[in-house]
Amino acid sequence: MVQIKDVAKRAGVSVASVSRVLTGLPVVSEPTRLRVLAAVKELDYRPDLAARRLRSRRSDTIGLVVSDIRNPFFTEVSRAVEDVAFSRQMRVILCNTDEDPNKEASCLELMRDEKVSGVILSPSLKLLSHFTRADYGFPIVLVDRYERGIEADAVLLDNFDAAYRLTEHLLANGHRQIVFVYGAESATGRQRLEGHRAAMVKHQLPVQAEGVKPMEDQAREAALAVLKRSPLPQAVIASSGLILLGVAEALRATRTVIPRDIAVAGFDNLPWTQLVEPGLTVIAQPTYDMGREAIELLLQRIATPDKAMRQLVMRGELIERGSSAARQHT
């Protein structure tokens, strides 16, 4: 039976170096990592995961806790996390909370029971309100959601800036009466609302906002109510991809013409946003990059527990399409 010392001998490195490579710790050079992986493949080495887990009280597993796996944002984040984990010969336990704090607590308890090496977490508002990393027996990296003052590693979009620029774009095109439909149960939705509010206040315009649970059906119902208003608002902004989908469904159901009747813009450059005539203006998030950076940050934290906390803030890209075209005055 091939043992770890055989792999070390074949790769010309120490047993400790082989162990670091197999546990995914980013503390070995890339040439060394490649030699070890080549030796593992040549010798068909299979580590005894159960024994290693008992010795270290940790597994070669990380946890990924997301608020809604149906949200394409989290699907892409999950893909990135799994890709990096696979390349480091680590496993991922995925847990979906449905924005439910009780389910979230159960997921984190599961991670403790599984003795994961660390967790990437998209927290609920309730958890963020009292989050302290010392409460957990494993490293945590927050993704997508974060509040100022929290001491934690995090990978985020600059939500305020993205919503501010998206609103300014609509205002520059003559759309002054704008309804902002946002996820009321997430820090992300609220931060985007603040960016929108800042742009409207700058131009001395009233803020019209509709808070919904970030789900397609609830967004559709909210949009249907908005479309019944008289006079009809000049534009609507959706704060997430799922909310944007609900808005698009409402527009289609009422046969509202974009942008003649109402301009539309939102978040997440999903494939279907190019298919809705005449194409939807969106903020494209660097979603895969956010997932990749989150797991890299987690692996660094596992390797060096006492290093300074880092918050990586990324910028969204404004993609202009026909749905936000300049308002035609009649």
C-alpha positions as CSV (number, residue, x, y, z in Angstrom):
1,M,0.0,0.0,0.0
2,V,1.4,3.4,-1.0
3,Q,2.1,5.7,1.9
4,I,2.7,9.4,2.2
5,K,6.4,8.9,2.7
6,D,6.5,7.1,-0.7
7,V,5.0,10.2,-2.3
8,A,7.5,12.4,-0.6
9,K,10.4,10.3,-1.8
10,R,9.1,10.3,-5.4
11,A,8.6,14.1,-5.4
12,G,11.8,14.8,-3.6
13,V,10.2,16.7,-0.8
14,S,9.5,16.3,2.9
15,V,6.4,14.4,4.2
16,A,5.3,17.8,5.7
17,S,5.3,19.4,2.3
18,V,3.2,16.6,0.9
19,S,0.8,17.0,3.7
20,R,0.5,20.7,3.1
21,V,-0.2,20.2,-0.6
22,L,-2.9,17.6,0.1
23,T,-4.6,19.7,2.7
24,G,-4.7,22.7,0.3
25,L,-2.6,25.0,2.4
26,P,-1.0,27.8,0.2
27,V,2.4,27.7,1.9
28,V,4.3,25.7,-0.6
29,S,5.7,26.9,-3.9
30,E,3.9,26.1,-7.1
31,P,6.7,23.9,-8.5
32,T,6.7,21.9,-5.3
33,R,2.9,21.5,-5.4
34,L,3.0,20.3,-9.0
35,R,5.7,17.7,-8.2
36,V,3.7,16.4,-5.3
37,L,0.5,16.2,-7.4
38,A,2.4,14.4,-10.1
39,A,3.8,11.9,-7.6
40,V,0.4,11.3,-6.1
41,K,-1.0,10.5,-9.6
42,E,1.9,8.3,-10.6
43,L,1.7,6.2,-7.4
44,D,-2.1,6.3,-7.3
45,Y,-1.9,7.5,-3.7
46,R,-5.1,7.6,-1.7
47,P,-4.8,9.4,1.7
48,D,-6.6,7.9,4.6
49,L,-9.0,10.8,5.2
50,A,-10.7,9.3,8.2
51,A,-7.4,8.7,10.0
52,R,-6.2,12.2,9.2
53,R,-9.4,13.7,10.5
54,L,-9.1,11.9,13.8
55,R,-5.5,13.0,14.2
56,S,-6.0,16.6,13.3
57,R,-9.6,17.1,14.5
58,R,-10.1,18.8,11.2
59,S,-11.2,17.5,7.8
60,D,-10.0,18.3,4.3
61,T,-13.4,19.9,3.8
62,I,-14.6,23.5,3.7
63,G,-18.2,24.7,4.2
64,L,-20.1,27.0,1.9
65,V,-23.2,28.5,3.4
66,V,-25.3,30.6,1.0
67,S,-28.7,32.3,1.4
68,D,-30.4,31.0,-1.8
69,I,-28.8,28.5,-4.1
70,R,-31.5,29.4,-6.7
71,N,-29.9,32.8,-7.1
72,P,-27.6,32.6,-10.1
73,F,-25.1,34.8,-8.1
74,F,-24.6,32.1,-5.6
75,T,-24.6,29.4,-8.2
76,E,-21.6,31.0,-9.8
77,V,-19.9,31.7,-6.5
78,S,-20.3,28.0,-5.6
79,R,-18.8,26.9,-8.9
80,A,-15.7,29.0,-8.3
81,V,-15.3,27.7,-4.7
82,E,-15.7,24.1,-5.9
83,D,-13.2,24.6,-8.8
84,V,-10.5,25.9,-6.4
85,A,-11.2,23.3,-3.8
86,F,-11.0,20.5,-6.3
87,S,-7.6,21.8,-7.5
88,R,-6.4,21.6,-3.9
89,Q,-7.9,18.1,-3.4
90,M,-10.4,19.5,-0.9
91,R,-14.1,18.8,-0.6
92,V,-17.0,21.3,-0.2
93,I,-20.1,20.9,1.9
94,L,-22.8,23.2,0.5
95,C,-25.6,24.4,2.7
96,N,-28.6,26.6,1.7
97,T,-30.3,28.8,4.3
98,D,-33.2,30.3,2.4
99,E,-32.6,33.6,4.3
100,D,-33.9,31.7,7.4
101,P,-31.8,32.5,10.6
102,N,-32.8,29.2,12.2
103,K,-31.8,27.2,9.1
104,E,-28.6,29.2,9.0
105,A,-27.8,28.3,12.6
106,S,-28.4,24.7,11.8
107,C,-26.0,24.9,8.8
108,L,-23.3,26.3,10.9
109,E,-23.8,23.7,13.6
110,L,-23.5,21.1,10.9
111,M,-20.1,22.6,9.9
112,R,-18.9,22.3,13.5
113,D,-20.0,18.7,13.6
114,E,-18.2,17.9,10.4
115,K,-15.1,19.6,11.7
116,V,-14.6,21.6,8.6
117,S,-11.4,23.5,8.1
118,G,-13.3,26.8,7.5
119,V,-16.5,28.3,6.1
120,I,-17.4,30.7,3.4
121,L,-20.6,32.4,4.5
122,S,-23.3,34.7,3.0
123,P,-24.9,35.8,6.3
124,S,-28.4,36.8,7.1
125,L,-29.1,40.3,8.5
126,K,-29.8,38.8,11.9
127,L,-26.4,37.0,12.0
128,L,-24.6,40.2,10.8
129,S,-26.1,42.2,13.6
130,H,-24.2,40.2,16.2
131,F,-21.5,38.5,14.2
132,T,-18.2,37.8,16.1
133,R,-15.8,35.4,14.5
134,A,-14.7,34.2,18.0
135,D,-18.1,32.5,18.3
136,Y,-17.1,29.8,15.8
137,G,-14.5,27.1,16.1
138,F,-13.3,27.6,12.5
139,P,-12.2,30.4,10.2
140,I,-14.9,32.3,8.3
141,V,-14.8,34.4,5.2
142,L,-17.9,36.5,4.5
143,V,-19.0,36.8,0.8
144,D,-21.4,39.3,-0.7
145,R,-22.6,40.5,2.7
146,Y,-20.8,42.6,5.3
147,E,-21.3,45.5,7.7
148,R,-18.7,48.1,8.6
149,G,-17.1,47.5,12.0
150,I,-17.2,43.7,11.7
151,E,-13.8,42.0,12.1
152,A,-13.8,39.4,9.5
153,D,-12.3,38.5,6.1
154,A,-14.7,39.4,3.4
155,V,-15.1,39.5,-0.4
156,L,-17.7,42.1,-1.5
157,L,-19.1,44.2,-4.3
158,D,-19.1,47.9,-3.8
159,N,-22.9,47.9,-3.6
160,F,-23.3,51.6,-2.8
161,D,-21.2,52.6,-5.8
162,A,-22.9,50.2,-8.2
163,A,-26.4,51.3,-7.4
164,Y,-25.3,55.0,-7.4
165,R,-23.8,54.7,-10.9
166,L,-26.8,52.7,-12.2
167,T,-29.2,55.4,-10.9
168,E,-27.1,58.2,-12.3
169,H,-27.2,56.5,-15.7
170,L,-31.0,56.5,-15.7
171,L,-31.1,60.1,-14.5
172,A,-28.7,61.2,-17.2
173,N,-31.1,59.6,-19.8
174,G,-34.0,61.7,-18.5
175,H,-35.7,59.2,-16.2
176,R,-36.6,61.1,-13.1
177,Q,-39.4,59.1,-11.5
178,I,-37.7,55.9,-10.5
179,V,-38.9,53.0,-8.3
180,F,-36.2,50.9,-6.6
181,V,-37.2,47.3,-5.9
182,Y,-34.8,45.8,-3.5
183,G,-34.1,42.8,-1.2
184,A,-35.2,44.1,2.2
185,E,-33.9,41.0,4.1
186,S,-30.2,41.3,3.1
187,A,-27.4,43.8,3.8
188,T,-26.7,43.8,0.1
189,G,-30.1,45.0,-0.8
190,R,-30.0,47.8,1.8
191,Q,-26.6,49.0,0.7
192,R,-27.8,49.2,-2.9
193,L,-30.8,51.2,-1.7
194,E,-28.5,53.6,0.0
195,G,-26.5,54.1,-3.2
196,H,-29.7,54.7,-5.1
197,R,-31.0,57.1,-2.4
198,A,-27.8,59.1,-2.5
199,A,-28.1,59.7,-6.3
200,M,-31.7,60.7,-6.0
201,V,-31.1,63.1,-3.1
202,K,-28.2,64.6,-5.0
203,H,-30.7,65.6,-7.7
204,Q,-33.3,66.6,-5.2
205,L,-35.7,63.9,-6.3
206,P,-38.0,61.8,-4.1
207,V,-37.0,58.2,-3.3
208,Q,-39.6,55.5,-4.2
209,A,-38.5,52.1,-2.9
210,E,-40.3,48.8,-2.6
211,G,-38.7,46.2,-0.2
212,V,-39.3,42.6,-1.0
213,K,-38.0,39.2,-0.1
214,P,-35.4,38.6,-2.9
215,M,-37.5,36.0,-4.7
216,E,-38.8,35.9,-8.2
217,D,-42.5,35.6,-7.3
218,Q,-42.5,38.4,-4.7
219,A,-40.6,40.7,-7.0
220,R,-43.2,40.0,-9.7
221,E,-46.1,40.9,-7.4
222,A,-44.4,44.1,-6.3
223,A,-43.7,45.1,-9.9
224,L,-47.3,44.4,-10.9
225,A,-48.4,46.8,-8.2
226,V,-45.9,49.4,-9.4
227,L,-47.3,49.0,-13.0
228,K,-50.8,49.8,-11.8
229,R,-49.8,53.2,-10.6
230,S,-51.0,56.3,-12.3
231,P,-49.1,58.0,-13.6
232,L,-46.7,55.2,-14.4
233,P,-43.1,55.7,-13.1
234,Q,-40.6,56.4,-15.7
235,A,-38.1,53.7,-14.6
236,V,-37.7,50.8,-12.3
237,I,-34.4,49.4,-10.9
238,A,-34.1,45.8,-9.5
239,S,-31.4,45.2,-6.9
240,S,-30.7,41.6,-7.8
241,G,-31.0,39.1,-10.6
242,L,-33.9,37.3,-9.2
243,I,-35.8,40.5,-8.5
244,L,-35.0,41.7,-12.0
245,L,-36.5,38.4,-13.4
246,G,-39.7,39.0,-11.4
247,V,-39.9,42.6,-12.8
248,A,-39.4,41.3,-16.3
249,E,-42.2,38.8,-15.9
250,A,-44.5,41.5,-14.7
251,L,-43.7,43.7,-17.6
252,R,-44.3,40.8,-20.0
253,A,-47.6,39.9,-18.3
254,T,-48.9,43.5,-18.6
255,R,-47.5,43.9,-22.1
256,T,-45.6,47.0,-21.0
257,V,-43.1,48.1,-23.7
258,I,-39.5,48.7,-22.7
259,P,-38.3,51.5,-22.7
260,R,-41.2,53.3,-24.4
261,D,-43.6,52.8,-21.4
262,I,-41.0,52.4,-18.7
263,A,-37.2,52.1,-18.5
264,V,-35.6,49.1,-16.7
265,A,-32.2,48.4,-15.1
266,G,-30.9,46.0,-12.5
267,F,-28.1,43.8,-11.2
268,D,-26.5,40.6,-12.6
269,N,-25.6,40.1,-16.2
270,L,-27.4,36.8,-16.7
271,P,-27.8,35.3,-20.2
272,W,-31.5,36.0,-20.3
273,T,-31.1,39.7,-19.8
274,Q,-29.8,40.0,-23.4
275,L,-32.9,38.2,-24.7
276,V,-35.5,40.6,-23.3
277,E,-36.1,43.2,-26.0
278,P,-34.3,45.5,-26.3
279,G,-31.8,44.0,-23.8
280,L,-31.6,45.0,-20.2
281,T,-29.1,47.4,-18.7
282,V,-27.4,45.8,-15.8
283,I,-24.5,45.9,-13.3
284,A,-22.4,42.9,-14.0
285,Q,-20.8,41.5,-10.9
286,P,-17.4,39.7,-11.0
287,T,-19.2,36.7,-9.4
288,Y,-16.7,33.9,-10.3
289,D,-13.8,36.1,-9.2
290,M,-15.6,36.8,-5.9
291,G,-16.0,33.1,-5.2
292,R,-12.4,32.4,-6.2
293,E,-11.0,35.2,-4.0
294,A,-13.2,34.0,-1.1
295,I,-11.8,30.5,-1.0
296,E,-8.2,31.8,-1.5
297,L,-8.7,34.1,1.4
298,L,-10.1,31.3,3.5
299,L,-7.1,29.0,2.7
300,Q,-4.7,31.8,3.6
301,R,-6.6,32.3,6.9
302,I,-6.4,28.5,7.7
303,A,-2.6,28.6,7.0
304,T,-2.0,31.8,8.9
305,P,-4.7,32.2,11.6
306,D,-3.1,35.4,13.1
307,K,-2.7,37.4,9.9
308,A,-4.5,40.8,9.6
309,M,-8.2,40.7,8.4
310,R,-8.8,41.6,4.8
311,Q,-11.8,43.0,3.0
312,L,-11.6,42.7,-0.8
313,V,-14.1,45.2,-2.4
314,M,-14.7,44.7,-6.1
315,R,-16.3,47.1,-8.6
316,G,-19.3,46.2,-10.8
317,E,-19.4,46.9,-14.5
318,L,-22.2,49.0,-15.9
319,I,-23.5,47.3,-19.2
320,E,-25.8,49.7,-21.1
321,R,-28.5,48.2,-23.3
322,G,-31.7,49.5,-24.8
323,S,-33.9,49.1,-21.7
324,S,-32.5,52.4,-20.3
325,A,-32.4,54.4,-23.5
326,A,-32.9,58.2,-23.2
327,R,-36.5,59.2,-22.5
328,Q,-38.4,60.4,-25.5
329,H,-40.3,63.6,-24.7
330,T,-43.8,63.9,-26.2
